[in-house]
Amino acid sequence: AKGWLMSGRILIIDSVATNRIVLKVKLASAQYAVETCASCADAQKLMNPMVPDLILINMSDPKEDRHAYCRQLRQQPGAERLVIVGICVPDNSRARFAALDAGADDVLPNQVSDALMQARIRSLIRRRNVGLEWQMRDETSRVLGFDEDRIDYVVPATVSVITDRHQMGAKFVEMLQGGLNYKVSLLNSAGALGPQTKSKTDLFVIDGTSKERTRASLFQLISDIHARDETRQAAKIVVLPRGRHNQAAMLLDLGADDVVFADI
């Protein structure tokens, strides 16, 4: 159990020695404790004494079926606490879906900046640690006899699209409503923090592709949403123009849950 509470231990699985060395150097310079291995069998041996915080798996490795190994990991006890990131994944929907369906928490394409990779890792480990804290609170409540019988209610999620361009916002709303059985509303920047957000919003989708949207204003909006009682528990996804990896990394560190690049 101690292994779950340590933060910053990363395991890299890749049969290509050069890939392992390059990734280890990059992550070790960010003060992570990094171990590497070439095969899934070696990975299991390394994980027996202590489970890592995060595993980076080369999903395109021709020597082994890494998708099957991800599914195997997800079937092990306590696997919901393990963060798995698929790397070296072709930047197309089919490859991404395959990795995510196999159990990966996130996918990094072949070409990704060091800043964005490290920001995603920090965000995923931070999210995992928050989940562990809530689990420990629940377990403590049960031990002390404070845990009441709970009835689970299935309530449709609420999504709010934030943009100052009505046409772009309508496009986002149509796309989301076409794929999700959720209530999707459209807000401008001023309305995002106005009275209408008093009601619970589960997810904000924020348009950062406008030329009028400065980096400073986008950073401020994320910080404000994250700081306010009414909205701080909501997830935040930011849409950016393709290639803005440094800006994406900063947004993740400021509290965005994910960043995606247009065109989506």
Backbone bond lengths (Angstrom), bond angles and torsions (degrees), N, CA, C in turn:
res aa  C-N    CA-C-N  psi(-1)  N-CA   C-N-CA  omega(-1)  CA-C   N-CA-C  phi
1 A - - - 1.454 - - 1.518 111.59 -
2 K 1.327 117.54 -29.61 1.458 119.95 -178.60 1.517 111.16 -59.60
3 G 1.328 116.95 -33.94 1.458 120.39 -178.05 1.514 112.60 -60.67
4 W 1.347 116.89 -30.92 1.454 118.89 -179.14 1.520 111.51 -69.71
5 L 1.342 117.59 -26.77 1.444 120.54 -172.64 1.515 112.75 -91.78
6 M 1.315 117.54 -8.35 1.454 119.66 175.98 1.527 108.75 -82.54
7 S 1.319 117.08 146.29 1.454 120.29 -176.47 1.512 110.04 -122.40
8 G 1.318 116.61 129.80 1.446 119.89 174.02 1.508 115.26 112.66
9 R 1.342 118.99 12.44 1.457 121.83 179.14 1.518 108.92 -101.44
10 I 1.341 116.52 122.18 1.461 122.14 -174.97 1.521 109.83 -123.04
11 L 1.330 114.91 137.88 1.458 121.55 176.56 1.526 108.91 -114.84
12 I 1.328 117.27 128.77 1.464 123.40 178.75 1.524 108.90 -107.39
13 I 1.335 116.49 128.33 1.467 121.75 177.45 1.525 108.06 -116.53
14 D 1.324 116.02 111.74 1.466 120.87 -178.32 1.519 108.00 -160.99
15 S 1.322 117.02 129.30 1.460 119.97 -178.18 1.536 112.29 -76.25
16 V 1.330 117.13 -13.86 1.470 121.00 -179.34 1.523 109.06 -89.66
17 A 1.314 116.40 114.88 1.466 120.94 -175.47 1.520 112.35 -59.86
18 T 1.329 117.08 -39.89 1.466 120.31 -179.40 1.521 111.09 -61.17
19 N 1.328 117.27 -42.55 1.467 120.80 178.10 1.523 110.86 -60.76
20 R 1.330 116.55 -44.07 1.464 120.19 -178.94 1.533 111.17 -62.17
21 I 1.327 115.83 -44.03 1.463 120.19 -177.13 1.526 111.10 -65.13
22 V 1.338 116.35 -46.26 1.469 120.35 -178.34 1.529 110.91 -62.05
23 L 1.342 116.14 -46.42 1.464 119.23 -179.43 1.529 111.33 -65.01
24 K 1.323 116.56 -40.51 1.461 119.28 -179.30 1.523 111.16 -62.94
25 V 1.317 117.49 -42.40 1.466 120.75 179.12 1.524 110.50 -61.49
26 K 1.330 116.61 -44.91 1.466 120.50 -178.95 1.523 112.06 -62.82
27 L 1.335 116.31 -44.26 1.462 119.88 -176.36 1.523 112.18 -78.02
28 A 1.320 116.76 -34.52 1.462 119.52 177.27 1.521 110.86 -64.71
29 S 1.346 117.16 -33.63 1.461 120.19 177.82 1.525 111.63 -67.21
30 A 1.341 117.15 -20.92 1.461 122.27 175.97 1.531 111.37 -92.07
31 Q 1.323 116.55 13.77 1.466 123.78 174.28 1.523 113.91 72.24
32 Y 1.333 117.45 27.02 1.459 120.08 170.71 1.524 109.62 -90.37
33 A 1.321 116.13 149.40 1.463 121.38 171.49 1.522 106.94 -87.35
34 V 1.319 117.36 113.17 1.459 121.93 -170.21 1.520 111.05 -116.01
35 E 1.338 115.26 131.75 1.458 122.09 171.44 1.521 108.29 -121.24
36 T 1.322 116.40 149.80 1.457 120.42 -178.28 1.519 110.51 -130.07
37 C 1.326 115.05 155.51 1.457 120.49 174.72 1.523 108.57 -155.74
38 A 1.341 114.98 163.65 1.458 120.03 -174.77 1.518 113.28 -99.00
39 S 1.339 117.90 -17.16 1.464 119.55 -173.85 1.521 111.26 -139.56
40 C 1.319 115.06 163.98 1.465 120.98 177.96 1.524 111.06 -66.56
41 A 1.328 116.95 -35.91 1.464 119.98 178.35 1.521 110.63 -62.86
42 D 1.333 117.02 -43.02 1.464 120.19 177.23 1.528 110.86 -65.03
43 A 1.315 116.64 -35.15 1.460 120.41 179.03 1.528 111.00 -62.55
44 Q 1.333 116.75 -42.00 1.460 120.19 179.39 1.526 111.37 -62.29
45 K 1.327 116.85 -38.35 1.464 120.40 178.27 1.523 111.30 -64.47
46 L 1.329 116.53 -40.54 1.457 120.54 179.89 1.519 112.08 -69.61
47 M 1.338 116.87 -30.50 1.465 120.05 -177.06 1.516 113.19 -82.93
48 N 1.330 117.79 -16.15 1.461 119.31 -178.56 1.529 113.19 -60.56
49 P 1.340 120.45 -47.54 1.465 118.70 179.47 1.523 113.08 -71.96
50 M 1.343 118.76 -33.84 1.457 120.26 -178.34 1.525 109.86 -157.86
51 V 1.322 116.13 125.76 1.460 121.08 -179.65 1.523 109.47 -76.71
52 P 1.332 118.76 132.34 1.467 120.52 179.98 1.522 111.63 -73.49
53 D 1.320 115.77 165.80 1.458 120.09 174.78 1.517 111.14 -73.81
54 L 1.328 116.01 -33.58 1.446 120.01 -174.00 1.525 109.68 -150.86
55 I 1.342 116.43 141.78 1.459 121.99 177.24 1.518 109.16 -117.93
56 L 1.324 116.73 128.40 1.458 123.12 172.79 1.527 107.64 -101.19
57 I 1.330 116.72 118.29 1.465 121.43 -176.08 1.521 110.21 -119.37
58 N 1.323 115.87 125.71 1.457 120.28 173.68 1.525 108.14 -72.07
59 M 1.338 116.24 104.35 1.457 120.89 -175.87 1.521 112.96 -78.39
60 S 1.328 116.83 -12.48 1.467 120.42 -178.90 1.524 112.61 -101.17
61 D 1.314 116.91 12.16 1.461 121.03 -178.22 1.531 110.04 -68.01
62 P 1.326 118.96 121.70 1.471 120.70 -176.14 1.522 113.59 -75.98
63 K 1.324 118.64 -12.17 1.461 120.50 -174.50 1.523 113.64 -81.65
64 E 1.342 116.85 -21.21 1.458 119.96 -178.49 1.523 109.52 -143.96
65 D 1.331 115.31 158.75 1.458 121.08 175.39 1.533 107.52 -88.52
66 R 1.322 115.52 92.03 1.464 119.89 -176.70 1.529 112.32 -73.00
67 H 1.316 117.78 -25.41 1.464 120.21 175.78 1.531 109.95 -64.34
68 A 1.316 116.40 -41.75 1.467 119.83 177.58 1.521 110.64 -64.51
69 Y 1.334 116.66 -36.71 1.467 119.35 179.70 1.526 110.76 -67.43
70 C 1.336 117.63 -38.32 1.459 120.22 175.89 1.527 110.95 -59.29
71 R 1.329 115.88 -43.92 1.470 119.51 178.61 1.519 110.50 -62.55
72 Q 1.331 116.92 -37.99 1.456 121.53 178.15 1.528 111.07 -63.55
73 L 1.324 116.12 -43.22 1.468 120.31 178.46 1.529 110.86 -61.34
74 R 1.314 116.37 -40.96 1.463 120.38 -177.60 1.524 113.14 -69.30
75 Q 1.326 117.04 -15.93 1.459 120.50 178.51 1.528 112.83 -91.13
76 Q 1.322 116.41 -7.46 1.459 120.41 -178.96 1.528 110.61 -79.76
77 P 1.344 118.34 150.94 1.465 120.84 178.74 1.526 111.39 -58.03
78 G 1.328 115.97 136.04 1.450 120.92 179.09 1.507 115.13 77.18
79 A 1.341 117.39 10.36 1.462 121.13 -174.67 1.520 112.52 -67.24
80 E 1.359 116.89 -21.35 1.461 118.32 -179.63 1.532 111.58 -66.60
81 R 1.336 116.05 -15.05 1.465 119.60 179.48 1.527 112.50 -91.43
82 L 1.312 116.34 -8.66 1.456 120.85 -175.89 1.528 110.39 -89.25
83 V 1.328 116.78 131.85 1.464 121.94 177.83 1.528 108.58 -96.10
84 I 1.330 116.44 123.27 1.464 122.27 -179.66 1.524 108.76 -119.13
85 V 1.326 116.21 127.80 1.459 121.32 178.18 1.522 108.53 -121.16
86 G 1.323 116.52 123.57 1.455 121.34 175.64 1.523 110.11 -83.50
87 I 1.326 116.95 128.42 1.460 121.19 179.72 1.534 109.58 -118.03
88 C 1.326 115.34 167.91 1.470 122.25 -178.11 1.527 110.96 56.11
89 V 1.330 115.92 38.55 1.461 121.27 -179.95 1.527 108.60 -96.16
90 P 1.330 118.74 129.53 1.466 120.27 176.11 1.525 111.04 -53.84
91 D 1.322 116.46 140.62 1.462 121.23 -174.53 1.531 110.33 -82.17
92 N 1.337 114.79 67.08 1.464 119.68 174.46 1.530 108.83 -143.17
93 S 1.321 115.58 159.29 1.460 120.80 -173.52 1.521 112.51 -60.75
94 R 1.320 117.22 -41.26 1.466 120.33 -175.80 1.534 110.51 -61.86
95 A 1.336 117.16 -45.17 1.466 120.71 -179.42 1.523 111.04 -67.05
96 R 1.337 116.13 -40.51 1.471 119.54 179.06 1.528 110.77 -63.16
97 F 1.333 116.50 -47.52 1.462 120.09 -179.15 1.523 111.06 -60.34
98 A 1.330 116.89 -39.93 1.461 120.48 -179.54 1.526 111.05 -61.97
99 A 1.325 117.02 -43.12 1.466 120.69 179.76 1.520 111.41 -68.03
100 L 1.320 116.97 -43.16 1.468 120.31 -179.88 1.519 111.23 -67.21
101 D 1.326 117.13 -40.72 1.467 120.78 178.43 1.531 111.68 -64.84
102 A 1.335 116.61 -27.56 1.462 120.33 178.66 1.529 111.74 -76.57
103 G 1.340 117.45 -13.61 1.459 119.72 176.92 1.511 115.54 123.54
104 A 1.333 118.26 1.05 1.468 120.27 178.24 1.522 109.96 -68.66
105 D 1.338 116.57 141.53 1.456 121.46 176.37 1.522 111.89 -79.89
106 D 1.312 116.03 -28.98 1.455 121.12 179.81 1.521 108.41 -154.51
107 V 1.324 115.45 164.05 1.456 121.51 -178.39 1.519 108.67 -132.94
108 L 1.327 116.79 131.57 1.459 122.07 175.82 1.526 108.87 -112.40
109 P 1.321 117.76 125.33 1.467 120.34 -178.68 1.524 111.55 -71.61
110 N 1.323 115.45 175.78 1.468 120.26 -177.98 1.520 112.18 -58.86
111 Q 1.333 116.46 -43.37 1.453 120.86 -177.23 1.524 109.55 -104.81
112 V 1.312 117.31 101.13 1.459 121.73 177.20 1.524 107.84 -141.01
113 S 1.322 116.85 140.96 1.456 120.03 -177.39 1.528 110.48 -71.49
114 D 1.327 115.63 155.00 1.460 120.52 178.08 1.526 110.87 -60.25
115 A 1.335 116.51 -40.12 1.464 120.63 -178.12 1.522 111.13 -62.30
116 L 1.346 117.34 -44.22 1.458 120.28 -178.82 1.524 110.91 -70.50
117 M 1.330 117.75 -39.93 1.463 120.39 178.03 1.519 110.81 -59.09
118 Q 1.329 117.58 -47.05 1.451 120.57 -177.67 1.525 111.50 -69.30
119 A 1.332 117.06 -34.90 1.462 119.85 177.78 1.524 110.75 -66.06
120 R 1.330 116.88 -40.31 1.470 119.92 177.56 1.529 110.60 -64.01
121 I 1.318 116.89 -40.92 1.463 120.26 178.64 1.530 110.29 -62.94
122 R 1.332 116.75 -44.97 1.470 119.46 178.12 1.523 110.98 -60.23
123 S 1.342 116.42 -42.49 1.457 120.27 -178.85 1.520 112.01 -64.75
124 L 1.330 117.37 -42.46 1.459 121.25 -179.19 1.525 111.93 -67.09
125 I 1.338 116.93 -42.16 1.466 119.78 178.53 1.525 110.47 -67.25
126 R 1.328 116.40 -39.17 1.470 120.21 178.15 1.522 110.45 -61.98
127 R 1.341 117.03 -43.96 1.460 121.18 179.45 1.522 110.36 -64.26
128 R 1.339 117.26 -40.01 1.464 120.66 177.69 1.529 110.97 -62.42
129 N 1.331 116.78 -42.19 1.462 120.36 -178.61 1.526 111.90 -66.24
130 V 1.338 116.92 -37.69 1.463 119.92 176.42 1.524 110.25 -62.25
131 G 1.335 116.61 -42.27 1.453 120.13 177.60 1.521 112.44 -61.37
132 L 1.336 116.60 -40.19 1.462 120.16 178.22 1.528 111.64 -65.15
133 E 1.329 116.58 -37.99 1.463 120.02 178.70 1.528 111.09 -62.69
134 W 1.346 116.08 -44.14 1.458 119.06 178.03 1.526 111.32 -64.52
135 Q 1.321 117.22 -37.40 1.462 120.22 178.75 1.527 111.01 -65.23
136 M 1.340 116.30 -41.35 1.462 119.76 178.76 1.527 110.95 -64.31
137 R 1.338 117.47 -36.93 1.471 120.24 177.33 1.523 111.13 -64.49
138 D 1.343 115.98 -42.56 1.465 120.03 178.94 1.526 110.89 -62.82
139 E 1.344 116.30 -42.78 1.458 119.95 179.99 1.522 111.11 -65.13
140 T 1.334 116.75 -39.58 1.464 120.35 177.46 1.523 110.85 -63.72
141 S 1.336 117.09 -41.44 1.463 120.63 178.97 1.521 111.50 -61.66
142 R 1.350 115.89 -40.94 1.462 118.88 179.57 1.524 111.48 -66.42
143 V 1.333 116.95 -40.91 1.464 120.55 179.64 1.530 111.10 -62.80
144 L 1.331 115.93 -38.20 1.468 120.58 -178.57 1.519 113.02 -83.63
145 G 1.331 116.72 -4.21 1.457 120.20 177.35 1.508 114.55 82.72
146 F 1.344 117.02 18.22 1.459 120.30 -178.50 1.516 112.95 -95.57
147 D 1.308 117.82 -2.83 1.455 120.96 -174.94 1.522 109.36 -83.00
148 E 1.326 116.40 116.08 1.461 120.80 -179.06 1.524 110.05 -88.64
149 D 1.328 115.18 160.26 1.460 119.34 173.70 1.528 108.59 -63.35
150 R 1.327 116.12 130.76 1.456 120.37 -176.58 1.520 110.84 -115.43
151 I 1.315 115.02 140.61 1.462 121.41 175.87 1.515 107.23 -106.98
152 D 1.296 116.70 124.14 1.455 120.82 -178.87 1.528 110.20 -85.50
153 Y 1.325 115.61 123.08 1.460 121.50 176.60 1.525 108.23 -107.91
154 V 1.304 116.59 129.97 1.456 121.05 177.92 1.524 107.92 -90.38
155 V 1.326 116.11 108.96 1.459 121.73 -177.98 1.529 108.49 -114.46
156 P 1.321 118.46 130.18 1.467 119.66 178.35 1.525 110.86 -57.80
157 A 1.313 116.45 139.33 1.457 120.79 -179.65 1.529 110.33 -71.77
158 T 1.335 114.50 156.43 1.462 121.50 178.58 1.516 109.40 -115.52
159 V 1.325 117.07 125.22 1.459 123.23 -178.68 1.524 108.69 -116.88
160 S 1.332 116.34 134.85 1.463 121.48 177.09 1.521 109.30 -120.66
161 V 1.321 116.28 125.25 1.459 122.40 176.63 1.527 107.99 -94.57
162 I 1.331 117.01 125.74 1.465 121.44 -179.27 1.522 109.28 -109.10
163 T 1.314 115.86 116.26 1.460 121.17 176.81 1.522 108.58 -158.81
164 D 1.326 116.84 150.79 1.460 121.71 175.76 1.524 111.35 -97.20
165 R 1.339 116.75 6.10 1.470 121.76 177.39 1.520 107.89 -113.92
166 H 1.324 115.82 108.47 1.463 120.03 -173.20 1.520 112.04 -61.34
167 Q 1.335 117.20 -39.82 1.461 119.55 -178.17 1.528 111.48 -64.78
168 M 1.333 115.98 -43.42 1.460 119.90 177.15 1.520 110.46 -64.53
169 G 1.323 116.96 -41.39 1.458 120.70 178.99 1.512 112.38 -61.61
170 A 1.338 116.26 -41.64 1.466 120.03 178.50 1.525 110.74 -62.67
171 K 1.340 116.93 -35.79 1.462 121.27 178.11 1.528 110.61 -64.80
172 F 1.346 116.32 -44.46 1.464 120.31 178.42 1.527 111.08 -62.69
173 V 1.334 116.44 -44.61 1.468 120.72 -178.66 1.523 110.58 -61.21
174 E 1.333 116.18 -44.93 1.462 120.00 179.66 1.522 111.11 -62.08
175 M 1.332 116.66 -42.49 1.459 120.76 -178.99 1.530 111.13 -64.27
176 L 1.324 116.44 -43.42 1.467 120.19 -177.69 1.526 111.47 -70.61
177 Q 1.314 116.79 -42.91 1.461 119.32 -179.74 1.523 111.54 -67.09
178 G 1.327 116.48 -26.41 1.454 119.34 178.41 1.509 113.56 -72.96
179 G 1.329 117.50 -21.91 1.456 119.97 -177.22 1.514 114.68 -115.04
180 L 1.338 117.89 -10.32 1.461 121.55 -176.48 1.523 110.39 -129.53
181 N 1.304 115.87 143.77 1.465 120.83 177.28 1.528 109.50 -92.02
182 Y 1.343 115.09 53.39 1.457 120.94 -176.81 1.523 110.10 -122.61
183 K 1.303 115.02 162.25 1.460 120.98 172.74 1.527 108.32 -81.42
184 V 1.317 117.59 123.42 1.461 122.54 -178.37 1.519 108.92 -119.56
185 S 1.339 116.63 124.38 1.456 120.91 179.59 1.514 110.10 -119.88
186 L 1.323 116.38 164.51 1.460 122.92 -176.33 1.523 109.10 -117.85
187 L 1.343 116.09 127.76 1.463 122.10 179.95 1.522 109.60 -129.43
188 N 1.334 116.70 151.04 1.461 119.29 168.22 1.530 108.83 -92.83
189 S 1.314 116.82 177.34 1.464 120.22 -174.23 1.525 112.10 -60.65
190 A 1.332 116.22 -40.45 1.462 119.65 179.77 1.519 111.26 -67.75
191 G 1.337 115.97 -40.19 1.456 119.89 -178.27 1.506 114.11 -71.16
192 A 1.340 116.91 -20.23 1.459 120.23 -177.69 1.515 112.02 -62.38
193 L 1.322 116.44 -30.04 1.458 120.87 -179.29 1.518 111.04 -112.62
194 G 1.325 116.25 16.87 1.449 121.06 -178.61 1.513 113.19 -91.40
195 P 1.334 117.58 -169.12 1.471 122.10 -175.59 1.519 114.07 -59.70
196 Q 1.350 117.65 -30.36 1.466 118.94 -175.97 1.514 113.24 -67.90
197 T 1.328 118.01 -16.57 1.461 119.81 178.39 1.522 111.90 -86.78
198 K 1.313 117.10 5.62 1.463 119.64 174.36 1.525 109.99 -63.68
199 S 1.348 116.19 -33.07 1.451 118.93 174.87 1.522 108.87 -76.21
200 K 1.306 116.40 154.27 1.457 121.49 -171.69 1.528 112.01 -66.74
201 T 1.332 115.72 128.16 1.461 122.20 171.48 1.518 107.84 -114.69
202 D 1.331 116.92 126.55 1.456 120.78 -178.45 1.525 111.98 -83.74
203 L 1.334 116.49 -32.20 1.464 120.21 -175.30 1.520 110.80 -147.87
204 F 1.341 115.69 131.07 1.458 121.84 170.30 1.529 108.15 -103.74
205 V 1.333 116.89 128.74 1.460 122.71 170.74 1.525 106.44 -106.73
206 I 1.320 117.36 114.70 1.463 122.14 -169.03 1.523 110.07 -109.66
207 D 1.317 115.53 123.73 1.467 122.00 179.53 1.528 109.53 -80.50
208 G 1.333 115.99 111.11 1.456 120.48 177.22 1.514 112.08 -111.40
209 T 1.335 117.02 19.28 1.461 120.57 -175.37 1.524 113.21 -92.69
210 S 1.322 117.36 -10.77 1.458 120.42 -177.46 1.526 111.30 -71.06
211 K 1.325 116.98 141.20 1.459 121.35 176.58 1.521 111.16 -66.10
212 E 1.342 116.32 -26.69 1.459 120.30 179.61 1.529 112.05 -76.37
213 R 1.312 116.07 -17.47 1.465 120.19 -179.17 1.521 109.17 -84.16
214 T 1.322 117.30 104.99 1.460 121.38 -179.71 1.514 110.02 -78.45
215 R 1.324 115.76 159.90 1.457 119.65 177.31 1.519 110.89 -59.56
216 A 1.330 115.86 -42.38 1.467 119.91 -177.89 1.521 111.42 -61.45
217 S 1.347 116.81 -42.66 1.464 119.58 -178.67 1.526 111.17 -68.57
218 L 1.338 116.93 -34.94 1.460 120.77 178.58 1.528 110.55 -68.54
219 F 1.328 116.94 -44.07 1.468 120.97 176.94 1.527 110.15 -60.31
220 Q 1.345 116.13 -41.66 1.467 120.68 -179.08 1.520 111.32 -64.40
221 L 1.343 116.49 -40.95 1.460 120.56 -179.67 1.528 111.00 -63.29
222 I 1.331 116.98 -44.96 1.464 120.45 178.28 1.531 110.21 -61.12
223 S 1.314 116.94 -45.01 1.467 121.23 -179.27 1.524 111.14 -63.07
224 D 1.343 117.07 -41.00 1.462 120.51 -179.64 1.525 111.54 -66.47
225 I 1.331 116.96 -44.09 1.460 120.16 178.05 1.521 110.39 -61.26
226 H 1.324 115.73 -41.91 1.462 120.97 -177.89 1.524 112.14 -68.82
227 A 1.331 117.62 -25.78 1.467 121.18 -173.29 1.524 113.56 -90.05
228 R 1.326 117.96 -25.25 1.460 120.40 -173.27 1.526 111.78 -83.23
229 D 1.347 115.37 141.61 1.459 120.70 -178.06 1.520 111.93 -58.83
230 E 1.345 116.65 -37.78 1.465 119.90 -174.72 1.526 112.44 -70.71
231 T 1.333 117.44 -23.69 1.464 119.44 -171.11 1.529 114.21 -125.59
232 R 1.308 118.45 -5.79 1.471 119.80 -170.48 1.526 113.39 -66.61
233 Q 1.332 118.27 -22.07 1.463 120.10 179.54 1.525 112.42 -86.56
234 A 1.325 117.14 -8.54 1.468 120.23 -177.47 1.525 110.66 -74.80
235 A 1.324 115.86 147.34 1.466 120.69 173.48 1.525 109.10 -77.83
236 K 1.331 115.59 153.65 1.463 120.50 -176.06 1.528 109.57 -134.51
237 I 1.333 116.34 120.36 1.458 122.64 175.09 1.526 107.99 -115.30
238 V 1.325 116.76 129.02 1.458 121.60 -179.66 1.527 109.23 -110.02
239 V 1.332 116.24 133.73 1.462 122.05 175.95 1.525 107.89 -100.40
240 L 1.339 117.02 122.45 1.459 122.70 -178.14 1.525 110.98 -120.94
241 P 1.330 116.91 158.40 1.472 119.04 170.51 1.523 109.73 -61.50
242 R 1.306 117.30 146.24 1.459 121.85 -177.48 1.528 110.80 -60.68
243 G 1.336 115.17 138.63 1.454 121.08 175.66 1.519 115.40 98.16
244 R 1.317 118.74 -8.58 1.462 120.76 -178.13 1.532 110.50 -86.53
245 H 1.311 116.13 66.25 1.464 121.04 -174.31 1.522 112.23 -70.93
246 N 1.324 117.98 -39.38 1.467 119.40 -179.38 1.516 111.18 -66.16
247 Q 1.327 116.78 -39.85 1.460 119.83 176.92 1.518 110.62 -65.56
248 A 1.333 116.91 -39.72 1.468 120.96 177.71 1.523 110.82 -61.32
249 A 1.327 116.68 -41.82 1.461 120.54 179.78 1.519 110.98 -62.36
250 M 1.327 116.61 -41.99 1.463 119.94 178.96 1.526 111.39 -63.98
251 L 1.324 117.18 -40.90 1.458 121.03 179.71 1.531 111.68 -63.60
252 L 1.324 116.57 -41.08 1.464 119.74 177.18 1.522 111.09 -61.99
253 D 1.322 117.01 -41.00 1.460 120.43 179.42 1.526 112.07 -69.55
254 L 1.343 117.36 -25.83 1.461 121.47 178.78 1.526 112.28 -81.25
255 G 1.334 117.35 -10.47 1.454 118.94 176.80 1.508 116.08 125.95
256 A 1.348 118.33 -2.12 1.464 119.09 174.24 1.524 109.31 -65.04
257 D 1.327 116.14 141.81 1.463 119.98 -179.00 1.517 112.10 -84.03
258 D 1.327 116.65 -26.57 1.451 119.98 177.26 1.508 109.19 -160.55
259 V 1.314 115.82 157.42 1.461 123.31 174.81 1.524 107.34 -131.80
260 V 1.324 116.23 130.68 1.466 120.82 176.66 1.520 108.21 -123.60
261 F 1.317 115.76 156.95 1.452 120.65 -174.23 1.527 110.89 -111.68
262 A 1.333 115.34 137.37 1.464 121.37 177.41 1.533 109.09 -75.71
263 D 1.327 117.73 149.87 1.442 126.66 -3.97 1.515 110.37 -80.97
264 I 1.298 116.11 140.47 1.460 120.52 -174.36 1.525 109.17 -87.94
